[in-house]
Amino acid sequence: MKFNDTPQITGKTLAVLPYYMNDDTLGSRVMEKDREYHTHLSPKNVVDLGCKAHGSDLRGRLSGAQYVTGFSRKTPIAIDTYNKLYFFPTSSPNSNECVWICYNHILYIEKVKTKLTRVHFSNGQSLLVNISYLSLNNQIQNSAVSKLT
């Protein structure tokens, strides 16, 4: 397993997922178009670093997006406004189960079970997430609205 302690969110990033390295330590699995790696940083910290690399931080991106869109929960954010990279959380960003998904790369979603949905990305990869189809679809729609504002 490859570890990267300087993760970057780029136009190739598909998702940032929680990854437990042991019982107490939460890291991340970062899916990209052409590779995957792990980091000792939590998904929230990876996303925060991605925001900082583009002139803000996660708290500022969330606050700004909430102000503009009126969304107060699971708010989608623009990590990179220049390249229009939009990510949304599948649960509260403070939750250890939160997955951050890049809106830009979603091809379609598929209901698997009541609270299990498969995200199909434009490059052929897919990801199972513990969220209902309706909730995930709502997150995607909110991200589309965020792109317009």
N, C-alpha and C positions, 0 to 999 in steps of 0.2 A: 504494500500500500504506500503510495507516494504522498508525503506531507509537504505542504507549502506554507510557510509562515509569513509570506508577504502576498496574500491573495489580492486579486484585482477583479473588479467587476467591469467587464468590457462588453462590446457588442456581440461577443461569442458566448456570454454567460446565459445559460438557460434557467438555472435554479440554484438556490443555496438551501441546503437541507441540514437539519440537526443530525449529528453523528456522535454517539456516545463512545468515547475512547475507553472508558471503564465505568464503573457504577456511579462515580461522582463527577466526572469530567466531561463537559459538553463541548464538542468541537463542531466542525461543519464538513459536509461533503459538497463540493462545488461541481456542478455539471456544466460543461461547456460543449460547444458544437463538436469539437474534435478531441476532447480529453476530459478526464475527471480527476480531481485531486481532493485530498483532505487537508484540513488545517486545524490547529489547536484553538482557533478563535470560534466563538459561537456565531450562528447565523446573523444575529442582531449586530454583533461587532463587525462581521464581514460587510454587511450592508452599510453600517455607519462609516467604515473606511472607504467604501465605494462613493458614498456621498461626499466625504471630506476630500477625496481626490478630485472632485468637481466643484469645490468651493462652498460646501455647506456641511451639515451633519444630519444624521437621521432625525434628530429632534426638530431641527429647522425645516427639513423637507416635509415631515409629517404635519407640523404646525402650519406651514404655508399651504399645503394641499388641503388640509381641513378647512382653512379659511376660505380658499377659492371654491372648493367643491361643496362644502357643507357636510361632507362625510366625516363622521366622528369615530367610526369603528373600522378596523382593518383597512385603513386608508391606503390607496395606491399612491406611489410616489414616483417622481422623475429623478432617477439617480444622476443621469447625465442629460441635462436639458439641451445641450448642443446636438447630441446624437439621438435625442428623444428616446432614451432607454427608460421604460416604465416597468416597475416591479410592484407586485402586490403581495401582502402576507395572507396565508391561509387561516391564521388565527391571530390572536393578539401578538404583536411583536415581542412582548415580554414573556410569552410562553416558550417553554423549552421545546415544544412540539411545532413551533411556527416554521413553515417553509416559505421562502420568498421565491416567487416565480416571475420570470420576465414575460410580460404581456406580448412583447414584440415577436416572440418565437412560437407562440401557440398556434397550432394548425386547427385542432379541435379537441374537445373533451368527450369522454365516454363514461357513462354510468356503469360501475362494476357491481357494487352493492349499495345498501342504504347510505352508508357514510364512507364510501370508497369510490374514488373517481380516478380515471386514467387521463393524464394530460399527454396529448400527442404533439410533438414539436415539429417544426417545419423541416428539420433535418432527418426525420425518421425515428428519432429517439422517443421514448415515452417514460412517464413517471407516474407511479401510483401514489396518491395522496389521501390522507384520512380526512376527507371533507365531502359533504354531500354534493351531488351533481348540481342541485339548485343553488347552493351557497357558492360553489366555485363559479358557476355561470354568472351569478350576481357580481362576484369580484371582477370577472372579466368585463362585464358591462360597465362597472364603475371605473375600471381602468380606461375604457374607451372614452368615457365622459371626461376623465382627467386629461386625456390627450387633447381634447378640444378646448380646454380652458387655458 
